[in-house]
Amino acid sequence: MKKEFLKYCPNYYHIINFNFQEDDIISMKLVSIYKSCIFQTDFNNEEELKRLINLDKVLSNYIEDYLFRSNLKREILTVRVKKDNNIIKNMVDIIIKIFSDYEEYTTRKIYISKWI
């Protein structure tokens, strides 16, 4: 089991060993959601694997990109989660959506400057 999820989560140790501040509850919860997602994933289900791979990528960016970290912390506080059977799955989908929106917003406008 251990080696199997490491194949899909190359940033696992980087994420779980991230040194966030003690009062940073959001980062603690995100790491907790990440761990829960790993151990709830059915590795035979392609959709769940894709979700796990995306979450691994997103949380790696969360650690590396200060602007994204600030954006995610701000956005996650306004999120409403449906109370159904799988809250972790819903939260992961929301986190991935926030990252997708952030990525689209930050890479949308690229200008080629002209020298006079």
N, CA, C and O atoms as a GROMACS GRO file, in nm:
protein
  464
    1MET      N    1   0.084  -0.120   0.000
    1MET     CA    2   0.000   0.000   0.000
    1MET      C    3   0.088   0.126   0.000
    1MET      O    4   0.063   0.218  -0.078
    2LYS      N    5   0.188   0.130   0.085
    2LYS     CA    6   0.269   0.251   0.098
    2LYS      C    7   0.337   0.288  -0.033
    2LYS      O    8   0.329   0.403  -0.077
    3LYS      N    9   0.401   0.194  -0.095
    3LYS     CA   10   0.472   0.224  -0.219
    3LYS      C   11   0.375   0.259  -0.331
    3LYS      O   12   0.409   0.334  -0.422
    4GLU      N   13   0.257   0.204  -0.325
    4GLU     CA   14   0.159   0.231  -0.431
    4GLU      C   15   0.117   0.378  -0.432
    4GLU      O   16   0.114   0.439  -0.539
    5PHE      N   17   0.085   0.435  -0.318
    5PHE     CA   18   0.041   0.575  -0.319
    5PHE      C   19   0.157   0.670  -0.343
    5PHE      O   20   0.136   0.779  -0.395
    6LEU      N   21   0.279   0.632  -0.307
    6LEU     CA   22   0.395   0.717  -0.334
    6LEU      C   23   0.421   0.732  -0.483
    6LEU      O   24   0.477   0.831  -0.528
    7LYS      N   25   0.380   0.634  -0.558
    7LYS     CA   26   0.393   0.640  -0.703
    7LYS      C   27   0.304   0.752  -0.760
    7LYS      O   28   0.340   0.816  -0.858
    8TYR      N   29   0.190   0.775  -0.696
    8TYR     CA   30   0.095   0.877  -0.743
    8TYR      C   31   0.111   1.010  -0.671
    8TYR      O   32   0.060   1.113  -0.716
    9CYS      N   33   0.180   1.009  -0.560
    9CYS     CA   34   0.198   1.131  -0.479
    9CYS      C   35   0.347   1.158  -0.458
    9CYS      O   36   0.399   1.136  -0.349
   10PRO      N   37   0.415   1.206  -0.561
   10PRO     CA   38   0.559   1.228  -0.548
   10PRO      C   39   0.596   1.338  -0.447
   10PRO      O   40   0.710   1.346  -0.403
   11ASN      N   41   0.500   1.421  -0.412
   11ASN     CA   42   0.526   1.532  -0.319
   11ASN      C   43   0.481   1.501  -0.177
   11ASN      O   44   0.474   1.591  -0.093
   12TYR      N   45   0.452   1.376  -0.149
   12TYR     CA   46   0.396   1.337  -0.019
   12TYR      C   47   0.481   1.386   0.098
   12TYR      O   48   0.430   1.454   0.186
   13TYR      N   49   0.609   1.352   0.099
   13TYR     CA   50   0.694   1.390   0.212
   13TYR      C   51   0.715   1.540   0.220
   13TYR      O   52   0.724   1.597   0.328
   14HIS      N   53   0.721   1.603   0.106
   14HIS     CA   54   0.734   1.749   0.102
   14HIS      C   55   0.611   1.816   0.166
   14HIS      O   56   0.623   1.916   0.237
   15ILE      N   57   0.494   1.759   0.141
   15ILE     CA   58   0.369   1.816   0.193
   15ILE      C   59   0.352   1.788   0.342
   15ILE      O   60   0.324   1.879   0.419
   16ILE      N   61   0.368   1.664   0.382
   16ILE     CA   62   0.342   1.632   0.523
   16ILE      C   63   0.450   1.687   0.616
   16ILE      O   64   0.426   1.703   0.735
   17ASN      N   65   0.569   1.715   0.563
   17ASN     CA   66   0.676   1.771   0.645
   17ASN      C   67   0.684   1.923   0.635
   17ASN      O   68   0.780   1.984   0.684
   18PHE      N   69   0.587   1.983   0.573
   18PHE     CA   70   0.583   2.129   0.559
   18PHE      C   71   0.574   2.193   0.697
   18PHE      O   72   0.486   2.158   0.777
   19ASN      N   73   0.664   2.286   0.726
   19ASN     CA   74   0.666   2.354   0.856
   19ASN      C   75   0.583   2.480   0.850
   19ASN      O   76   0.633   2.587   0.816
   20PHE      N   77   0.457   2.468   0.884
   20PHE     CA   78   0.371   2.585   0.889
   20PHE      C   79   0.366   2.636   1.032
   20PHE      O   80   0.406   2.566   1.126
   21GLN      N   81   0.318   2.756   1.048
   21GLN     CA   82   0.311   2.815   1.181
   21GLN      C   83   0.208   2.741   1.266
   21GLN      O   84   0.112   2.684   1.214
   22GLU      N   85   0.229   2.743   1.395
   22GLU     CA   86   0.141   2.670   1.487
   22GLU      C   87  -0.003   2.718   1.482
   22GLU      O   88  -0.095   2.639   1.502
   23ASP      N   89  -0.023   2.844   1.456
   23ASP     CA   90  -0.159   2.898   1.453
   23ASP      C   91  -0.222   2.891   1.313
   23ASP      O   92  -0.332   2.943   1.292
   24ASP      N   93  -0.156   2.827   1.220
   24ASP     CA   94  -0.205   2.813   1.083
   24ASP      C   95  -0.296   2.690   1.073
   24ASP      O   96  -0.254   2.584   1.029
   25ILE      N   97  -0.419   2.706   1.114
   25ILE     CA   98  -0.516   2.597   1.119
   25ILE      C   99  -0.551   2.549   0.979
   25ILE      O  100  -0.572   2.429   0.958
   26ILE      N  101  -0.559   2.640   0.885
   26ILE     CA  102  -0.597   2.602   0.748
   26ILE      C  103  -0.493   2.507   0.688
   26ILE      O  104  -0.530   2.407   0.626
   27SER      N  105  -0.366   2.536   0.705
   27SER     CA  106  -0.262   2.446   0.653
   27SER      C  107  -0.269   2.309   0.721
   27SER      O  108  -0.252   2.207   0.655
   28MET      N  109  -0.293   2.308   0.850
   28MET     CA  110  -0.307   2.180   0.922
   28MET      C  111  -0.424   2.100   0.866
   28MET      O  112  -0.412   1.979   0.845
   29LYS      N  113  -0.535   2.166   0.841
   29LYS     CA  114  -0.653   2.098   0.787
   29LYS      C  115  -0.628   2.048   0.645
   29LYS      O  116  -0.671   1.939   0.609
   30LEU      N  117  -0.557   2.127   0.564
   30LEU     CA  118  -0.527   2.084   0.428
   30LEU      C  119  -0.439   1.959   0.426
   30LEU      O  120  -0.462   1.868   0.346
   31VAL      N  121  -0.341   1.954   0.513
   31VAL     CA  122  -0.256   1.836   0.523
   31VAL      C  123  -0.338   1.717   0.572
   31VAL      O  124  -0.320   1.604   0.526
   32SER      N  125  -0.427   1.741   0.665
   32SER     CA  126  -0.515   1.636   0.715
   32SER      C  127  -0.608   1.583   0.604
   32SER      O  128  -0.628   1.462   0.592
   33ILE      N  129  -0.663   1.673   0.526
   33ILE     CA  130  -0.748   1.634   0.412
   33ILE      C  131  -0.667   1.553   0.312
   33ILE      O  132  -0.714   1.453   0.258
   34TYR      N  133  -0.545   1.596   0.288
   34TYR     CA  134  -0.455   1.524   0.196
   34TYR      C  135  -0.432   1.381   0.243
   34TYR      O  136  -0.446   1.287   0.165
   35LYS      N  137  -0.398   1.364   0.369
   35LYS     CA  138  -0.376   1.230   0.424
   35LYS      C  139  -0.503   1.146   0.416
   35LYS      O  140  -0.497   1.028   0.379
   36SER      N  141  -0.615   1.205   0.450
   36SER     CA  142  -0.742   1.131   0.443
   36SER      C  143  -0.774   1.090   0.300
   36SER      O  144  -0.821   0.979   0.276
   37CYS      N  145  -0.748   1.178   0.208
   37CYS     CA  146  -0.774   1.149   0.067
   37CYS      C  147  -0.689   1.031   0.020
   37CYS      O  148  -0.737   0.944  -0.053
   38ILE      N  149  -0.565   1.028   0.061
   38ILE     CA  150  -0.475   0.919   0.022
   38ILE      C  151  -0.530   0.785   0.070
   38ILE      O  152  -0.537   0.689  -0.006
   39PHE      N  153  -0.570   0.781   0.195
   39PHE     CA  154  -0.610   0.654   0.252
   39PHE      C  155  -0.754   0.616   0.220
   39PHE      O  156  -0.798   0.505   0.249
   40GLN      N  157  -0.829   0.708   0.160
   40GLN     CA  158  -0.965   0.676   0.115
   40GLN      C  159  -0.969   0.644  -0.035
   40GLN      O  160  -1.072   0.602  -0.086
   41THR      N  161  -0.858   0.664  -0.104
   41THR     CA  162  -0.855   0.645  -0.248
   41THR      C  163  -0.853   0.497  -0.284
   41THR      O  164  -0.776   0.418  -0.229
   42ASP      N  165  -0.939   0.463  -0.376
   42ASP     CA  166  -0.937   0.330  -0.435
   42ASP      C  167  -0.843   0.336  -0.554
   42ASP      O  168  -0.874   0.402  -0.654
   43PHE      N  169  -0.731   0.268  -0.546
   43PHE     CA  170  -0.629   0.278  -0.650
   43PHE      C  171  -0.669   0.207  -0.779
   43PHE      O  172  -0.596   0.215  -0.879
   44ASN      N  173  -0.781   0.141  -0.778
   44ASN     CA  174  -0.832   0.078  -0.900
   44ASN      C  175  -0.931   0.170  -0.973
   44ASN      O  176  -0.973   0.142  -1.085
   45ASN      N  177  -0.967   0.279  -0.909
   45ASN     CA  178  -1.062   0.374  -0.965
   45ASN      C  179  -0.984   0.490  -1.028
   45ASN      O  180  -0.916   0.565  -0.959
   46GLU      N  181  -0.994   0.503  -1.158
   46GLU     CA  182  -0.917   0.603  -1.231
   46GLU      C  183  -0.954   0.746  -1.191
   46GLU      O  184  -0.866   0.833  -1.182
   47GLU      N  185  -1.081   0.772  -1.167
   47GLU     CA  186  -1.126   0.906  -1.128
   47GLU      C  187  -1.068   0.945  -0.992
   47GLU      O  188  -1.023   1.058  -0.974
   48GLU      N  189  -1.068   0.854  -0.898
   48GLU     CA  190  -1.012   0.883  -0.766
   48GLU      C  191  -0.862   0.903  -0.773
   48GLU      O  192  -0.807   0.988  -0.702
   49LEU      N  193  -0.795   0.826  -0.856
   49LEU     CA  194  -0.651   0.843  -0.873
   49LEU      C  195  -0.618   0.980  -0.932
   49LEU      O  196  -0.523   1.046  -0.890
   50LYS      N  197  -0.696   1.020  -1.030
   50LYS     CA  198  -0.676   1.151  -1.092
   50LYS      C  199  -0.695   1.262  -0.989
   50LYS      O  200  -0.618   1.358  -0.986
   51ARG      N  201  -0.796   1.247  -0.905
   51ARG     CA  202  -0.822   1.346  -0.799
   51ARG      C  203  -0.704   1.352  -0.702
   51ARG      O  204  -0.662   1.461  -0.662
   52LEU      N  205  -0.650   1.237  -0.665
   52LEU     CA  206  -0.536   1.232  -0.573
   52LEU      C  207  -0.412   1.295  -0.635
   52LEU      O  208  -0.342   1.371  -0.569
   53ILE      N  209  -0.386   1.265  -0.760
   53ILE     CA  210  -0.269   1.322  -0.830
   53ILE      C  211  -0.282   1.474  -0.838
   53ILE      O  212  -0.185   1.546  -0.818
   54ASN      N  213  -0.401   1.523  -0.868
   54ASN     CA  214  -0.424   1.668  -0.874
   54ASN      C  215  -0.408   1.732  -0.737
   54ASN      O  216  -0.350   1.840  -0.726
   55LEU      N  217  -0.458   1.668  -0.634
   55LEU     CA  218  -0.444   1.723  -0.499
   55LEU      C  219  -0.297   1.730  -0.460
   55LEU      O  220  -0.254   1.828  -0.399
   56ASP      N  221  -0.221   1.630  -0.493
   56ASP     CA  222  -0.078   1.630  -0.465
   56ASP      C  223  -0.010   1.750  -0.533
   56ASP      O  224   0.071   1.819  -0.472
   57LYS      N  225  -0.045   1.773  -0.657
   57LYS     CA  226   0.010   1.887  -0.732
   57LYS      C  227  -0.032   2.020  -0.669
   57LYS      O  228   0.050   2.111  -0.654
   58VAL      N  229  -0.159   2.030  -0.634
   58VAL     CA  230  -0.211   2.155  -0.577
   58VAL      C  231  -0.144   2.187  -0.444
   58VAL      O  232  -0.103   2.301  -0.421
   59LEU      N  233  -0.132   2.089  -0.357
   59LEU     CA  234  -0.071   2.117  -0.227
   59LEU      C  235   0.078   2.143  -0.236
   59LEU      O  236   0.135   2.215  -0.154
   60SER      N  237   0.142   2.085  -0.335
   60SER     CA  238   0.282   2.119  -0.359
   60SER      C  239   0.294   2.266  -0.400
   60SER      O  240   0.383   2.336  -0.354
   61ASN      N  241   0.204   2.310  -0.486
   61ASN     CA  242   0.201   2.451  -0.524
   61ASN      C  243   0.164   2.540  -0.407
   61ASN      O  244   0.214   2.652  -0.394
   62TYR      N  245   0.078   2.492  -0.322
   62TYR     CA  246   0.040   2.565  -0.201
   62TYR      C  247   0.163   2.595  -0.116
   62TYR      O  248   0.177   2.704  -0.061
   63ILE      N  249   0.250   2.498  -0.105
   63ILE     CA  250   0.371   2.516  -0.025
   63ILE      C  251   0.471   2.609  -0.094
   63ILE      O  252   0.534   2.692  -0.028
   64GLU      N  253   0.484   2.595  -0.223
   64GLU     CA  254   0.585   2.670  -0.297
   64GLU      C  255   0.544   2.813  -0.334
   64GLU      O  256   0.630   2.901  -0.342
   65ASP      N  257   0.418   2.837  -0.356
   65ASP     CA  258   0.371   2.964  -0.410
   65ASP      C  259   0.296   3.043  -0.302
   65ASP      O  260   0.183   3.010  -0.266
   66TYR      N  261   0.361   3.147  -0.252
   66TYR     CA  262   0.301   3.226  -0.145
   66TYR      C  263   0.169   3.291  -0.188
   66TYR      O  264   0.074   3.296  -0.110
   67LEU      N  265   0.162   3.340  -0.311
   67LEU     CA  266   0.040   3.405  -0.359
   67LEU      C  267  -0.076   3.306  -0.366
   67LEU      O  268  -0.189   3.338  -0.329
   68PHE      N  269  -0.047   3.186  -0.413
   68PHE     CA  270  -0.152   3.085  -0.417
   68PHE      C  271  -0.195   3.046  -0.275
   68PHE      O  272  -0.313   3.026  -0.248
   69ARG      N  273  -0.098   3.035  -0.185
   69ARG     CA  274  -0.130   3.002  -0.046
   69ARG      C  275  -0.225   3.106   0.014
   69ARG      O  276  -0.323   3.072   0.080
   70SER      N  277  -0.196   3.231  -0.009
   70SER     CA  278  -0.282   3.339   0.042
   70SER      C  279  -0.420   3.333  -0.022
   70SER      O  280  -0.522   3.349   0.045
   71ASN      N  281  -0.422   3.309  -0.151
   71ASN     CA  282  -0.548   3.301  -0.224
   71ASN      C  283  -0.632   3.183  -0.175
   71ASN      O  284  -0.752   3.199  -0.150
   72LEU      N  285  -0.571   3.068  -0.160
   72LEU     CA  286  -0.645   2.950  -0.114
   72LEU      C  287  -0.699   2.970   0.028
   72LEU      O  288  -0.813   2.934   0.056
   73LYS      N  289  -0.619   3.027   0.114
   73LYS     CA  290  -0.666   3.052   0.252
   73LYS      C  291  -0.786   3.145   0.252
   73LYS      O  292  -0.880   3.125   0.328
   74ARG      N  293  -0.782   3.246   0.168
   74ARG     CA  294  -0.893   3.341   0.160
   74ARG      C  295  -1.018   3.275   0.101
   74ARG      O  296  -1.128   3.291   0.153
   75GLU      N  297  -0.999   3.201  -0.008
   75GLU     CA  298  -1.111   3.138  -0.078
   75GLU      C  299  -1.175   3.025   0.004
   75GLU      O  300  -1.297   3.008   0.001
   76ILE      N  301  -1.095   2.950   0.073
   76ILE     CA  302  -1.145   2.832   0.144
   76ILE      C  303  -1.238   2.873   0.258
   76ILE      O  304  -1.325   2.795   0.299
   77LEU      N  305  -1.220   2.992   0.309
   77LEU     CA  306  -1.306   3.040   0.419
   77LEU      C  307  -1.448   3.073   0.372
   77LEU      O  308  -1.540   3.078   0.453
   78THR      N  309  -1.466   3.094   0.243
   78THR     CA  310  -1.598   3.129   0.190
   78THR      C  311  -1.672   3.009   0.132
   78THR      O  312  -1.784   3.023   0.082
   79VAL      N  313  -1.610   2.893   0.138
   79VAL     CA  314  -1.666   2.774   0.074
   79VAL      C  315  -1.774   2.710   0.161
   79VAL      O  316  -1.764   2.704   0.283
   80ARG      N  317  -1.878   2.665   0.093
   80ARG     CA  318  -1.983   2.587   0.158
   80ARG      C  319  -1.974   2.444   0.106
   80ARG      O  320  -1.972   2.421  -0.015
   81VAL      N  321  -1.969   2.350   0.198
   81VAL     CA  322  -1.957   2.210   0.159
   81VAL      C  323  -2.089   2.140   0.186
   81VAL      O  324  -2.150   2.157   0.292
   82LYS      N  325  -2.131   2.060   0.090
   82LYS     CA  326  -2.253   1.983   0.106
   82LYS      C  327  -2.229   1.873   0.209
   82LYS      O  328  -2.125   1.807   0.208
   83LYS      N  329  -2.324   1.854   0.294
   83LYS     CA  330  -2.313   1.747   0.393
   83LYS      C  331  -2.371   1.620   0.332
   83LYS      O  332  -2.492   1.598   0.332
   84ASP      N  333  -2.282   1.539   0.283
   84ASP     CA  334  -2.324   1.410   0.230
   84ASP      C  335  -2.225   1.304   0.277
   84ASP      O  336  -2.155   1.324   0.377
   85ASN      N  337  -2.219   1.196   0.208
   85ASN     CA  338  -2.138   1.084   0.252
   85ASN      C  339  -1.988   1.111   0.250
   85ASN      O  340  -1.914   1.060   0.334
   86ASN      N  341  -1.942   1.191   0.155
   86ASN     CA  342  -1.799   1.207   0.138
   86ASN      C  343  -1.756   1.353   0.140
   86ASN      O  344  -1.740   1.415   0.035
   87ILE      N  345  -1.739   1.407   0.257
   87ILE     CA  346  -1.699   1.547   0.273
   87ILE      C  347  -1.555   1.567   0.223
   87ILE      O  348  -1.524   1.670   0.164
   88ILE      N  349  -1.469   1.469   0.246
   88ILE     CA  350  -1.329   1.479   0.200
   88ILE      C  351  -1.324   1.494   0.049
   88ILE      O  352  -1.252   1.580  -0.003
   89LYS      N  353  -1.399   1.413  -0.022
   89LYS     CA  354  -1.404   1.420  -0.169
   89LYS      C  355  -1.451   1.558  -0.213
   89LYS      O  356  -1.394   1.617  -0.305
   90ASN      N  357  -1.555   1.610  -0.149
   90ASN     CA  358  -1.607   1.742  -0.184
   90ASN      C  359  -1.503   1.851  -0.158
   90ASN      O  360  -1.486   1.941  -0.240
   91MET      N  361  -1.433   1.843  -0.046
   91MET     CA  362  -1.330   1.943  -0.015
   91MET      C  363  -1.215   1.935  -0.115
   91MET      O  364  -1.163   2.038  -0.158
   92VAL      N  365  -1.175   1.816  -0.151
   92VAL     CA  366  -1.067   1.800  -0.249
   92VAL      C  367  -1.107   1.861  -0.382
   92VAL      O  368  -1.028   1.931  -0.445
   93ASP      N  369  -1.230   1.835  -0.424
   93ASP     CA  370  -1.278   1.893  -0.550
   93ASP      C  371  -1.279   2.046  -0.544
   93ASP      O  372  -1.245   2.112  -0.642
   94ILE      N  373  -1.317   2.101  -0.432
   94ILE     CA  374  -1.318   2.247  -0.415
   94ILE      C  375  -1.177   2.304  -0.418
   94ILE      O  376  -1.153   2.406  -0.482
   95ILE      N  377  -1.084   2.238  -0.351
   95ILE     CA  378  -0.945   2.284  -0.349
   95ILE      C  379  -0.886   2.281  -0.490
   95ILE      O  380  -0.817   2.374  -0.531
   96ILE      N  381  -0.913   2.175  -0.562
   96ILE     CA  382  -0.864   2.164  -0.700
   96ILE      C  383  -0.927   2.271  -0.788
   96ILE      O  384  -0.859   2.328  -0.874
   97LYS      N  385  -1.054   2.300  -0.769
   97LYS     CA  386  -1.123   2.404  -0.846
   97LYS      C  387  -1.062   2.542  -0.817
   97LYS      O  388  -1.042   2.622  -0.909
   98ILE      N  389  -1.034   2.569  -0.691
   98ILE     CA  390  -0.972   2.698  -0.654
   98ILE      C  391  -0.836   2.710  -0.723
   98ILE      O  392  -0.801   2.817  -0.774
   99PHE      N  393  -0.759   2.603  -0.724
   99PHE     CA  394  -0.629   2.607  -0.790
   99PHE      C  395  -0.644   2.628  -0.940
   99PHE      O  396  -0.569   2.704  -1.001
  100SER      N  397  -0.739   2.560  -0.998
  100SER     CA  398  -0.763   2.574  -1.142
  100SER      C  399  -0.799   2.718  -1.177
  100SER      O  400  -0.749   2.773  -1.275
  101ASP      N  401  -0.885   2.778  -1.098
  101ASP     CA  402  -0.922   2.918  -1.119
  101ASP      C  403  -0.802   3.010  -1.101
  101ASP      O  404  -0.782   3.104  -1.178
  102TYR      N  405  -0.722   2.984  -1.000
  102TYR     CA  406  -0.603   3.064  -0.975
  102TYR      C  407  -0.505   3.054  -1.091
  102TYR      O  408  -0.451   3.154  -1.137
  103GLU      N  409  -0.483   2.932  -1.137
  103GLU     CA  410  -0.390   2.909  -1.246
  103GLU      C  411  -0.437   2.979  -1.374
  103GLU      O  412  -0.358   3.040  -1.445
  104GLU      N  413  -0.565   2.969  -1.400
  104GLU     CA  414  -0.621   3.034  -1.518
  104GLU      C  415  -0.608   3.186  -1.507
  104GLU      O  416  -0.573   3.252  -1.604
  105TYR      N  417  -0.636   3.240  -1.390
  105TYR     CA  418  -0.629   3.384  -1.370
  105TYR      C  419  -0.485   3.436  -1.382
  105TYR      O  420  -0.462   3.541  -1.442
  106THR      N  421  -0.389   3.364  -1.325
  106THR     CA  422  -0.251   3.413  -1.325
  106THR      C  423  -0.180   3.393  -1.457
  106THR      O  424  -0.080   3.460  -1.483
  107THR      N  425  -0.229   3.303  -1.541
  107THR     CA  426  -0.162   3.279  -1.669
  107THR      C  427  -0.240   3.331  -1.789
  107THR      O  428  -0.196   3.315  -1.903
  108ARG      N  429  -0.354   3.391  -1.764
  108ARG     CA  430  -0.440   3.434  -1.874
  108ARG      C  431  -0.380   3.549  -1.954
  108ARG      O  432  -0.376   3.543  -2.077
  109LYS      N  433  -0.334   3.653  -1.888
  109LYS     CA  434  -0.287   3.772  -1.958
  109LYS      C  435  -0.135   3.773  -1.965
  109LYS      O  436  -0.065   3.798  -1.867
  110ILE      N  437  -0.089   3.746  -2.083
  110ILE     CA  438   0.054   3.752  -2.110
  110ILE      C  439   0.073   3.852  -2.224
  110ILE      O  440   0.020   3.835  -2.334
  111TYR      N  441   0.150   3.953  -2.195
  111TYR     CA  442   0.173   4.057  -2.296
  111TYR      C  443   0.316   4.049  -2.345
  111TYR      O  444   0.409   4.022  -2.269
  112ILE      N  445   0.332   4.074  -2.472
  112ILE     CA  446   0.465   4.083  -2.529
  112ILE      C  447   0.498   4.231  -2.536
  112ILE      O  448   0.432   4.309  -2.603
  113SER      N  449   0.600   4.267  -2.464
  113SER     CA  450   0.635   4.409  -2.462
  113SER      C  451   0.708   4.448  -2.590
  113SER      O  452   0.779   4.367  -2.649
  114LYS      N  453   0.689   4.569  -2.630
  114LYS     CA  454   0.755   4.622  -2.748
  114LYS      C  455   0.855   4.728  -2.705
  114LYS      O  456   0.827   4.815  -2.623
  115TRP      N  457   0.970   4.717  -2.762
  115TRP     CA  458   1.072   4.817  -2.733
  115TRP      C  459   1.062   4.929  -2.834
  115TRP      O  460   1.044   4.906  -2.953
  116ILE      N  461   1.072   5.046  -2.787
  116ILE     CA  462   1.063   5.163  -2.874
  116ILE      C  463   1.198   5.199  -2.931
  116ILE      O  464   1.209   5.295  -3.007
   0.00000   0.00000   0.00000
